[in-house]
Amino acid sequence: MSILKVDTLQPATASAIHNAGSVVQVVEGSATAFNVTSSTSLTASNLSATITPKFSSSKILISLSINGAYHATETDYIVFHIYKGSSNHHSVSTAVGQNGETASQSVAHYYLDSPSTTSATTYTLYMRSGTGAANVGINNYGIGGDGSTRSTIILTEIAQ
């Protein structure tokens, strides 16, 4: 009978750990609080997450779930954008409020980013009112009322 004992086992190369397409890490950010604005300028919401990619060649899959995109009046609508750091990265298309109804709707959004870095990278959901007529935002509305569910942003690093 043979026994193999080691203190540390290290692969010869990084690719030996993660093949292309494999998940390297997953990071989640969430928010439950009712978060609103009446500004027509993009304003940071309370929904964000930070990931530090292990490989500069990795892709980051941004998975966004907003449980209660809210607008208070029929004359307003909500606009969402995702920022990477302090830069406006891309828009999240919704029709919330654009059909002349007041509503609290769920919104799902996915985006595959290529950050080309191993530095900490923060993705934040920004929002603004379409007209400034009233409050818009994220109410996380469920059976228990405002703030009874949560919205999430999940960042998945995928090896390339």
C-alpha positions in Angstrom: 0.0 0.0 0.0 1.3 3.4 -1.0 0.4 6.8 0.5 0.9 10.1 -1.3 1.1 13.2 0.9 1.6 16.8 -0.3 1.2 20.2 1.3 0.4 22.1 -1.9 -0.7 20.9 -5.3 -0.3 23.4 -8.1 -1.1 23.0 -11.8 1.7 23.6 -14.4 -0.4 26.2 -16.2 -3.5 28.3 -15.5 -5.3 26.6 -18.4 -5.0 23.3 -16.6 -7.5 24.7 -14.0 -10.1 26.3 -16.3 -10.9 25.2 -19.8 -12.4 27.6 -22.2 -16.1 28.1 -21.4 -15.8 26.9 -17.8 -17.1 29.0 -14.9 -14.2 30.5 -12.9 -16.2 32.4 -10.2 -19.6 33.8 -9.5 -20.3 37.1 -7.5 -23.8 38.3 -6.5 -25.1 41.7 -5.4 -28.6 42.2 -4.2 -31.0 44.9 -2.9 -34.3 44.7 -1.2 -34.9 48.4 -0.3 -37.4 50.6 -2.2 -35.0 52.7 -4.3 -36.5 55.7 -6.3 -35.5 58.8 -8.2 -37.4 61.6 -10.1 -34.2 62.8 -11.8 -33.9 62.8 -15.5 -30.2 62.2 -15.2 -28.8 58.7 -14.6 -28.5 58.0 -10.9 -26.9 55.1 -9.2 -29.3 52.6 -7.8 -28.6 50.4 -4.8 -27.9 47.4 -7.0 -24.2 46.6 -7.8 -21.5 43.9 -7.6 -17.7 43.8 -7.9 -15.7 41.1 -9.4 -11.9 40.7 -9.7 -11.4 38.5 -12.8 -8.7 35.8 -12.4 -7.8 36.0 -16.1 -7.6 39.1 -18.4 -9.0 37.0 -21.3 -12.2 36.0 -19.3 -15.7 37.1 -20.2 -18.1 38.4 -17.6 -21.7 37.4 -17.9 -23.9 40.0 -16.3 -27.3 38.6 -15.2 -29.7 41.2 -13.9 -33.1 40.5 -12.3 -35.1 43.6 -11.2 -38.1 42.5 -9.2 -40.3 45.6 -9.4 -39.4 48.2 -11.9 -41.6 51.0 -10.7 -43.1 54.2 -12.0 -45.7 56.2 -10.1 -47.6 57.9 -12.9 -49.0 57.1 -16.3 -47.1 60.0 -17.8 -43.6 58.8 -16.8 -41.4 55.8 -17.6 -38.1 54.3 -16.3 -34.7 54.0 -18.1 -32.0 51.6 -16.8 -28.3 51.6 -17.8 -25.4 49.4 -16.5 -22.2 51.3 -15.6 -18.8 49.6 -15.4 -16.9 51.6 -12.9 -17.8 55.3 -13.6 -18.5 54.7 -17.3 -21.9 54.2 -18.9 -21.4 50.7 -20.3 -24.8 49.8 -21.9 -28.5 50.3 -21.7 -31.1 47.9 -20.4 -34.1 47.9 -22.7 -37.5 48.0 -21.0 -41.0 49.1 -21.9 -41.9 49.8 -18.2 -44.2 52.8 -18.2 -43.9 53.5 -22.0 -47.5 52.2 -22.6 -49.2 54.7 -20.4 -49.8 52.5 -17.4 -48.6 52.6 -13.8 -46.9 49.4 -13.0 -44.4 47.4 -11.1 -42.9 44.9 -13.5 -40.0 42.4 -13.4 -37.1 42.9 -15.8 -34.4 40.4 -16.7 -31.3 41.4 -18.6 -28.2 39.5 -19.7 -25.0 40.9 -21.2 -21.6 39.3 -22.0 -18.7 41.7 -21.3 -15.0 41.5 -22.2 -13.3 43.6 -19.5 -9.7 42.6 -20.4 -8.5 43.1 -16.9 -7.6 41.3 -13.7 -8.4 44.4 -11.6 -11.6 44.7 -9.5 -14.5 45.8 -11.7 -17.8 47.1 -10.4 -21.0 46.9 -12.3 -23.8 49.1 -11.1 -27.4 49.6 -12.2 -28.2 53.2 -12.9 -31.7 54.6 -13.5 -33.5 57.7 -14.5 -37.0 59.1 -15.0 -38.1 59.4 -18.6 -39.8 62.8 -18.0 -39.2 63.8 -14.4 -42.9 63.8 -13.7 -42.7 61.5 -10.7 -40.7 58.8 -8.9 -39.4 55.8 -10.8 -37.1 53.1 -9.5 -37.0 49.6 -8.0 -39.6 48.7 -5.4 -38.9 44.9 -5.0 -42.6 44.4 -4.7 -44.1 41.1 -3.7 -47.0 39.8 -1.7 -45.6 41.5 1.4 -45.6 44.9 -0.4 -42.6 47.1 -1.3 -39.2 45.7 -0.3 -40.6 42.1 0.2 -38.5 40.6 -2.6 -35.0 41.3 -3.8 -33.4 42.3 -7.1 -30.0 40.8 -8.0 -27.0 41.3 -10.2 -24.9 38.2 -10.8 -21.4 38.4 -12.3 -20.1 35.1 -13.7 -16.5 34.9 -14.9 -16.2 32.6 -17.9 -12.7 31.3 -19.0 -11.8 31.8 -22.6 
